[in-house]
Amino acid sequence: MRRSNGDRDLEMCRQYAAGRTLQDIGETFGVSRERVRQIVSTSSDAVSASAARSARREARAEQLSSQVIEFLAVHQESIAKLAEGGASRSDVEARFALLFPEVAAAVVREAIANAKVLFDVDVQEFAFSTTAIEGAVWYALAREQGLTDNRHGAVQEMDLDEMEEMGQALLREGVEPTAVAEILGLIHAAQELVRSGAKVGIPAARYNARRESVLEELGMESNKGSRPWPPTSQTVMKRLGEGAWAEAQIALGLTPDSRGRPKGLLLFELRDYSEAVADFLRDAQSTSSPDTYQGYASWVEAEERSGRRRPSAESVRLHYRGWTAARRAAIADGAKIPAPRTRERAGTPQAAAALHHAQQEIERVLIASGELRPADRSTHLERFLTSFMQEFEFRRRGWIRGVVAADGSAVSRRLADPALRAKHRTALTQYPPAVSEVLTDMYLDKLGGGDPRVTDGWARADVQAELDSVGTGTILRFTVLKEARNYLVHGSTEARGRLEAALKGLAAVDPAFELKQSLTARILLAWLSSNGQRRLQLLLDCVPELWRAMVVGEMLLAAAP
């Protein structure tokens, strides 16, 4: 016998009063969450949201309490020993997430909080990545504006990295995949609204009200010691706006309430976006730096330190619907992007600048990684390793070409080599020699099977001797770093095998690099970040060591008569 609508509505109210979420009830009865809200709020047996929230909190607390007691009974001693050894709270959480994935993250967090141990308070721990915080504001704005989720648009236009990072953050909090999809669709809808030219924003008070509503719907609670998504407005202001709500909105491309705008603060005009990207690309060209999204974000920070305010990386990505589109738009506008500068003279030193940049990047990533939760640290580190090694390859190509240009004997020396390939001999016997046809990116990257010391005879004997003086340990670490990048990018069985072989070779001379677990991307990144990031720093330091040898090589060439 079918249940009448009256019986159904009564059952919905009963379940809501018992603490079930609107989302859960809607799925049970095959209606939307909003329809459940309407029913429970208009029924004669209506239950107040606060009463339902209280019931849900009590039910969750009772369930959580029993799970926490069971967890501590097994792991109390391990938590205490890790804390005594200097591990941060987030590191301990990450260890349990890797080794006991069947235990809910909320149980682990609550257990650690109740373990009565002291953690290193000097380690700053961020509960959310920047992307997760930005997504919270977009989601709240979409709810405030009454938008409908646009998943079809998101699947075509939303940045994949943004979707993955946002989705992973929500799934870690226990949000159901269907709710994650809806949230991503609403985030995209809000971004589309702003891209269309709408001057909209959301006051901090309204953001907090929306946040409470979301927490209720997702069945979460916000109190001392808990860190549910969405984050508080204070977190948003601190991470996105340097303590100001208006600044946080402007960083996202929103229009803040003029009553809360800092004195003298102006919104960016359309031309500011194109000029900023154009100026950045020009600087990247002149310094031979990668013109990446992260590069632009760092450039904006440097500009602000110099007193020049620029649109944030997120605002540019929003305005152009992605960083690639921003670059294409700027490059297409030839009047704003000058042709690449020619070198002041052949063989201009490059290694010193590359050495300085590598040292800065290593220091930056070590500091940044220490300030992130382990779950967010892995994503950050993966992106860094990819861009760091890509930049090394790019700069090394330029260094070899500069060395050849500064050495008048390089071409004749190569022509004297009987093993020179016929194709290369033909190019070098032209007048003038077609050196660029030989020194292609692919050719330079494959020299010596990836050994950065090998120049195939292009470097003069004294310069080559300096490169050859780089120790075997440095090369073993470089090989691991290179193969780790390849594995993280490609993820193939072949790439994994090469990385395992490289790690085995390095572990033979340094036991600290003996990986005693089955190799996966997640395990690799967590392993590199563990033990105070010692392994990570040792690997990365091989790049400055290589650049120092190349600096000496440039000095030898410059000193030659």
Secondary structure, 3 states (H helix, E strand, C coil): CCCCHHHHHHHHHHHHHCCCCHHHHHHHHCCCHHHHHHHHHHCCCCCCHHHHHHHHHHHHHHHHHHHHHHHHHHHHHHHHHHHHCCCCHHHHHHHHHHHCCCCCHHHHHHHHHCCCCCCCCCCCCECCCHHHHHHHHHHHHHHHHCCCCCHHHHHHHCCHHHHHHHHHHHHHCCCCHHHHHHHHHHHHHHHHHHHCCCCCCCCHHHHHHHHHHHHHHHCCCCCCCCCCCCCCHHHHHHHHCCCCHHHHHHHHCCCCCHHHCCCCCCCCCHHHHHHHHHHHHHHHHHHCCCCCHHHHHHHHHHHHHCCCCCCCHHHHHHHHCCHHHHHHHHHHCCCCCCCCCCCCCCCCCCHHHHHHHHHHHHHHHHHHHHCECHHHHHHHHHHHHHHHHHHHHHHHHHHHHHHHHHCCCHHHHHHCCCCCCHHHHHHHCCCCCCHHHHCCHHHHHHHHHHCCCCCCCCCCHHHHHHHHCCCHHHHHHHHHHHHHHHHHHHCCHHHHHHHHHHHHHHHCCCHHHCCCCCCCHHHHHHHHHHHHHHHHHHHHCHHHHHHHHHHHHHHHHHHCC
